[in-house]
């Protein structure tokens, strides 16, 4: 859980990285960001996945 429990800070960082990937992707395609920001989308999602998997509290971390 993002509100309480162990690993909440890493899960918050994972959520921010995941949302940052969406912002970069949608902002580059439909918004004011240059297309060069599209490289950030898969990198942010890989980072979010790595952080999410690193929080092993009784199995897979759940947001």
C-alpha positions in Angstrom: 0.0 0.0 0.0 1.2 3.5 -0.7 -0.4 4.8 2.5 1.1 2.5 5.0 3.3 -0.5 5.3 6.9 -1.4 4.5 8.3 -0.2 1.3 5.9 2.7 0.7 8.6 5.2 -0.3 10.1 3.0 -3.0 6.6 2.2 -4.3 5.9 6.0 -4.4 9.1 6.5 -6.4 8.0 3.7 -8.7 4.6 5.3 -9.3 6.2 8.7 -10.0 8.6 7.0 -12.5 5.7 5.2 -14.2 3.6 8.4 -14.4 6.7 10.3 -15.6 7.0 7.9 -18.5 3.4 8.5 -19.5 3.9 12.3 -19.2 7.0 12.1 -21.5 5.3 9.9 -24.0 2.0 11.7 -24.2 3.7 15.1 -24.0 6.0 14.3 -26.9 3.2 12.9 -29.1 0.4 15.3 -28.3 1.9 18.1 -26.3 4.7 20.6 -26.3 7.6 18.3 -25.6 10.0 17.6 -28.4 10.1 14.0 -29.8 13.5 13.5 -28.1 11.6 13.0 -24.9 10.2 9.7 -26.2 13.4 7.9 -25.1 12.4 8.7 -21.5 9.2 6.6 -21.6 10.8 3.1 -21.7 13.6 4.2 -19.3 11.1 5.5 -16.8 9.0 2.3 -17.0 12.1 0.1 -16.7 13.1 2.1 -13.6 9.6 1.8 -12.1 9.6 -2.0 -12.8 13.0 -2.4 -11.1 11.9 -0.4 -8.1 8.6 -2.3 -7.8 10.3 -5.7 -8.0 13.0 -4.7 -5.5 10.3 -4.2 -2.8 9.7 -7.8 -1.9 7.4 -7.8 1.1 5.8 -11.2 1.3 5.9 -11.7 -2.4 5.4 -9.3 -5.3 4.9 -5.7 -4.4 1.5 -4.3 -5.0 0.6 -0.7 -5.6 
